Amino acid sequence: MVHSAAGTVLVCAVEGTKLTADEDSFFRSVAPSGVTIFGRNCPPGSDLASLICSLQATRPAGAPPLVVAIDQEGGRVARLKAPFPNPGPAANLADGLDTPIALAQIRGIAREIGTALAQLGINVNFAPVCDVLTEPTNTAIGDRAFGVTPGSVTMRAGSFLEGLHEAGVLGCLKHFPGQGAATVDTHIGGATVSLSRPELEQTHLPPFRSLLPFAPMVMISHCIYPALGPGEASSSRVIIDGLLKAELGYNGVVVSDDMNMGAVPQDPAAWQAAIVHAVAAGVDMVLVCRHLERYELAFNALTQEASRSPAFRERLEDAAGRVNAMRKHLRPLPA
């Protein structure tokens, strides 16, 4: 059971346009819950649908579909390039407006993206960004944000989420509890959002608070929020188990951002500890987006901690249960 649960909480990736023998062996033996697709997997002329079919074929008999996820926000964060539809960045959709006509347009754009993803076998889009852009120097988020006020972001991101779901692709709110005020890109290094709890409550939490009831997944930021608790949000029990799950009542799947980012310690021992801390804090699905040896390190860390700690084993099995329940709602596999 521990082996199965440790695999289920992992979402991995592959290096190229075809599964290598080692990758195929890993997916069959560990049975991670899914894979994230990147540009390296779908260069022009490649057969992404075939790669996805080969990934789905690694599932144990009777298992629900793998999560096949992608960051296809539009604009600069779009793994699939032309001729795949790219309406541009979130900030510019429907001219930045939140009128009923504009919201319907955004919903239609997301439905078009979702339909095109589903035709390839992709069933999860790590979108919409629900960060409220309040820091002009925040280029990591920048025009990926739907707006600069909580009301506009809530309406516009909510319409995008609705459009994805109409196409049968699950969306994911990101980056809880809000990364729009950060001044450092967490891909590169640690970032601290030094806002007060009232400032976070007034400006950055409202889009999440409003859209959580409609979101099957929420991605946790790697930023540090001293007003909420110590350490990165992605390993904070206070933020995930306390604020998100207990206070806001979220019962869906909590997803880490990529654990290979610079904001996470990358020394192997410290990195393995960060994986364990994230799950212990309430993360249900851990993203490890590159390098087979890292997937193996993560799997080993989870299984070893679960064997040592009954409390962690219970948390791991709870996380796996949440992930498997969500996977049962994934779009059926293409014929």
Buried (B, 14 or more C-beta within 10 A) or exposed (E): EBBBBBBBBBBBBBBEBBBEEEBBEBBEEBBBBBBBBBEBBBEEEBEBBBBBEBBBEBBEEEBBBBBBBBBBBBBEBBBBEEEBBBBEBBBEBBEBBBEEEBBEBBBBBBBBBBBBBBEBBBBBBBBBBBBBBBBEEBEBBBBBBBBBBBEBBBBBBBBBBBBBBBBBBBBBBBBBBBBBBBBBBBBEEBBBBEBEEEBBBEBBBBBBBBBBEEBBBBBBBBBBBEBBBEBBBBBBBBBBBBBBBEEBEBEBBBBBBBBBBBBBBEEEEEBBBBBBBBBBBBBBBBBBBBEBEBBBBBBEBBBBBBEEBEEBBEBBBBBBEBBBBBBEEBBEBBE
